[in-house]
Amino acid sequence: MGNGFQFFDIILFAMIAVFLILRLRGVLGRRDGHEGGLPDIFDRLMNQGKKPGADNTDPENNENGENVVKLTDNFSDTDFSATATDQTPLAAGISAITSVDRQFDINEFVSGARMAFEMILRAYASGDSATLRPLLGDEAFANFDRSIRERETAGQTMEETLVSIRSAEAVEADLEGAEAQITVKLVSEQVHALFDKDGTAIEGDPNLVITVTDFWTFVRNTKAKDPNWTLVATRSLD
């Protein structure tokens, strides 16, 4: 008889435990309207530098042997939990772009800008206007193409060797209507020389590696299906 009561107690306690577990699970699993909805950029910035093979303190080589800067110190001291009015203009611009393009990632953008930088320099030096066309805005392409034609007419050749990209960082970001605009500062080591038709160097030095600081501005229509950015303006620090 006593064993029967003990068996009944075990069954009763088991039923109570199951009931409590189900109630607890129901409470923890209930949505209260505050999960999700934040721009993806916040999660990405909080996890910067945690991707395999990345080192944000010092540019390292990616799988193609090129330097990649994931995110610069401009972001490391920024409080992205603050309101837009408390953010730096750069952070606010990036947040604005992310709000209309949830797939946008500033790290991926800077990496893409580095690749575009190398590709455009190579195409310009070799006079490859066909490669330049889809990478540049109309005005920028017209300027590059005109320079290439003038060089060809004069019988000149250019040597433009990109030795390394020492750093790359987004320094300006803005969203005007549907157009996103980002300016990237690129510091690189290059060998630049221009030769006349006789092979004499008339500009630069083929034996000298120089450090060049460029500011390249890219734009993209966030409402367009094309995910690519185009270069619309360039300037350099002499």
C-alpha positions as CSV (number, residue, x, y, z in Angstrom):
1,M,0.0,0.0,0.0
2,G,2.8,2.4,0.9
3,N,4.6,1.5,-2.3
4,G,1.4,2.4,-4.2
5,F,1.3,5.9,-2.6
6,Q,5.0,6.4,-3.4
7,F,4.3,5.4,-7.0
8,F,1.4,7.8,-7.2
9,D,3.5,10.6,-5.7
10,I,6.2,10.1,-8.4
11,I,3.6,10.3,-11.1
12,L,2.1,13.4,-9.6
13,F,5.4,15.2,-9.2
14,A,6.4,14.2,-12.8
15,M,3.1,15.8,-14.1
16,I,3.8,19.0,-12.1
17,A,7.3,19.2,-13.5
18,V,6.1,18.8,-17.1
19,F,3.5,21.5,-16.5
20,L,6.1,23.9,-15.1
21,I,8.5,23.2,-18.0
22,L,5.8,23.9,-20.5
23,R,4.8,27.2,-18.8
24,L,8.4,28.3,-18.6
25,R,9.0,27.5,-22.2
26,G,5.9,29.4,-23.2
27,V,7.1,32.5,-21.4
28,L,10.7,32.4,-22.8
29,G,9.5,31.8,-26.3
30,R,6.9,34.6,-26.3
31,R,7.7,37.5,-28.7
32,D,7.3,41.0,-27.1
33,G,7.9,43.1,-30.3
34,H,11.4,44.1,-29.4
35,E,13.5,41.4,-31.0
36,G,14.9,42.1,-34.5
37,G,14.2,45.2,-36.6
38,L,17.6,46.8,-35.9
39,P,19.9,47.5,-38.9
40,D,22.3,44.7,-39.6
41,I,25.2,47.1,-39.3
42,F,25.0,47.1,-35.5
43,D,25.6,43.4,-35.3
44,R,28.4,43.6,-37.9
45,L,30.2,46.4,-36.1
46,M,30.0,44.7,-32.8
47,N,31.6,41.6,-34.3
48,Q,34.2,43.3,-36.4
49,G,37.5,41.6,-36.5
50,K,36.1,38.2,-35.6
51,K,36.1,36.8,-39.1
52,P,38.7,34.1,-39.7
53,G,41.9,35.4,-41.2
54,A,41.1,39.1,-40.4
55,D,43.3,41.5,-38.3
56,N,41.9,45.0,-37.8
57,T,44.9,46.3,-36.0
58,D,47.2,45.9,-39.0
59,P,46.4,45.3,-42.7
60,E,47.1,41.7,-43.6
61,N,47.0,39.8,-46.9
62,N,43.8,38.2,-48.1
63,E,43.7,35.1,-50.3
64,N,44.8,37.1,-53.3
65,G,47.8,38.5,-51.6
66,E,46.3,42.0,-51.2
67,N,45.9,44.0,-48.0
68,V,42.4,44.2,-46.6
69,V,41.4,46.7,-43.9
70,K,38.1,45.5,-42.3
71,L,37.2,48.6,-40.3
72,T,39.3,51.5,-39.3
73,D,39.8,53.3,-36.0
74,N,37.2,55.8,-37.1
75,F,34.6,53.3,-36.0
76,S,36.3,51.8,-32.9
77,D,35.4,54.6,-30.6
78,T,31.9,55.2,-32.1
79,D,28.9,54.5,-29.9
80,F,26.4,53.0,-32.4
81,S,23.8,52.6,-29.8
82,A,23.4,56.3,-29.7
83,T,20.7,58.1,-31.7
84,A,21.5,59.4,-35.2
85,T,22.0,62.9,-33.9
86,D,24.7,61.7,-31.5
87,Q,26.7,59.8,-34.2
88,T,29.6,61.1,-36.2
89,P,28.6,62.2,-39.8
90,L,30.4,59.1,-41.1
91,A,28.5,56.7,-38.8
92,A,25.2,58.4,-39.4
93,G,25.8,58.1,-43.2
94,I,26.5,54.4,-43.0
95,S,23.5,53.9,-40.8
96,A,21.3,55.7,-43.3
97,I,22.6,53.6,-46.2
98,T,22.0,50.4,-44.2
99,S,18.5,51.5,-43.4
100,V,17.6,51.3,-47.1
101,D,20.0,48.5,-48.0
102,R,20.0,45.8,-45.3
103,Q,22.6,43.8,-47.3
104,F,25.2,46.6,-47.1
105,D,28.3,45.9,-45.1
106,I,31.0,48.6,-44.8
107,N,33.7,45.9,-44.4
108,E,32.8,44.3,-47.7
109,F,32.5,47.7,-49.3
110,V,36.0,48.8,-48.3
111,S,37.4,45.4,-49.5
112,G,35.6,45.9,-52.8
113,A,36.9,49.5,-53.1
114,R,40.5,48.1,-52.7
115,M,39.9,45.6,-55.6
116,A,38.4,48.3,-57.7
117,F,41.3,50.6,-57.0
118,E,43.8,48.0,-58.3
119,M,41.7,47.1,-61.3
120,I,41.1,50.7,-62.4
121,L,44.7,51.7,-62.0
122,R,45.8,48.7,-64.1
123,A,43.2,49.3,-66.8
124,Y,44.0,53.0,-67.0
125,A,47.8,52.4,-67.3
126,S,47.3,49.8,-70.1
127,G,44.7,52.0,-71.9
128,D,41.9,49.4,-71.4
129,S,38.8,51.6,-71.7
130,A,36.5,48.6,-72.1
131,T,37.4,47.4,-68.6
132,L,37.0,51.0,-67.2
133,R,33.5,51.6,-68.6
134,P,31.4,49.6,-66.2
135,L,33.4,50.6,-63.2
136,L,33.1,54.4,-63.7
137,G,30.4,57.0,-63.8
138,D,29.9,58.8,-67.1
139,E,32.0,61.9,-66.2
140,A,34.8,60.0,-64.6
141,F,34.9,57.6,-67.6
142,A,35.0,60.5,-70.0
143,N,38.0,62.0,-68.2
144,F,39.9,58.7,-68.0
145,D,39.2,57.8,-71.6
146,R,40.2,61.2,-72.9
147,S,43.5,60.9,-71.1
148,I,44.1,57.5,-72.6
149,R,43.4,58.8,-76.1
150,E,45.7,61.8,-75.7
151,R,48.4,59.4,-74.5
152,E,47.9,57.1,-77.5
153,T,47.9,60.1,-79.9
154,A,51.2,61.3,-78.5
155,G,52.7,57.8,-78.7
156,Q,53.2,57.7,-74.9
157,T,53.2,54.7,-72.7
158,M,52.5,54.5,-68.9
159,E,54.0,52.3,-66.2
160,E,51.7,52.2,-63.2
161,T,52.7,49.5,-60.7
162,L,50.7,49.1,-57.5
163,V,53.2,47.8,-55.1
164,S,50.9,47.6,-52.1
165,I,47.8,49.2,-50.5
166,R,48.9,50.3,-47.1
167,S,45.5,51.3,-45.8
168,A,42.0,51.9,-46.9
169,E,39.1,53.5,-44.9
170,A,35.8,55.0,-45.5
171,V,36.0,58.7,-44.6
172,E,32.6,60.0,-45.8
173,A,29.2,58.4,-46.3
174,D,25.9,60.0,-47.3
175,L,22.5,59.1,-48.6
176,E,20.6,61.6,-50.8
177,G,17.3,60.2,-51.8
178,A,18.0,56.8,-53.2
179,E,21.7,57.5,-54.0
180,A,24.3,56.3,-51.6
181,Q,27.7,57.9,-51.7
182,I,30.9,56.8,-50.0
183,T,34.4,58.3,-50.1
184,V,37.3,56.0,-49.4
185,K,40.8,57.1,-48.5
186,L,43.5,54.8,-50.0
187,V,47.1,55.0,-49.1
188,S,49.3,53.0,-51.5
189,E,52.8,52.5,-52.7
190,Q,53.2,52.8,-56.4
191,V,55.8,53.1,-59.2
192,H,54.6,55.7,-61.7
193,A,56.3,56.7,-64.9
194,L,55.3,58.1,-68.3
195,F,57.4,57.5,-71.4
196,D,57.5,59.3,-74.7
197,K,57.5,57.5,-78.0
198,D,61.3,57.1,-77.8
199,G,61.0,55.3,-74.4
200,T,62.4,58.3,-72.4
201,A,60.8,58.9,-69.1
202,I,59.1,62.3,-69.2
203,E,57.1,62.0,-65.9
204,G,57.7,60.0,-62.7
205,D,60.6,57.6,-62.1
206,P,60.4,53.9,-63.0
207,N,62.9,53.1,-60.3
208,L,61.2,54.9,-57.4
209,V,58.5,53.7,-55.2
210,I,56.3,56.5,-54.0
211,T,53.5,56.8,-51.4
212,V,50.3,58.1,-52.8
213,T,47.1,59.1,-50.9
214,D,43.9,59.0,-52.9
215,F,40.3,59.8,-52.2
216,W,37.9,58.0,-54.4
217,T,34.2,58.5,-54.3
218,F,31.7,55.8,-55.2
219,V,28.0,55.9,-55.7
220,R,25.1,53.5,-56.1
221,N,21.4,53.7,-56.6
222,T,20.0,51.7,-53.7
223,K,16.7,51.2,-55.6
224,A,18.5,49.6,-58.5
225,K,18.8,45.8,-58.8
226,D,22.5,46.2,-59.8
227,P,24.5,45.9,-56.5
228,N,27.7,47.4,-58.0
229,W,29.1,50.7,-57.1
230,T,30.7,53.1,-59.6
231,L,33.6,55.5,-59.2
232,V,32.5,59.1,-59.9
233,A,35.3,61.3,-58.5
234,T,39.0,61.0,-57.6
235,R,41.5,63.3,-56.0
236,S,45.0,62.9,-54.6
237,L,47.3,64.5,-52.0
238,D,50.5,65.5,-53.7
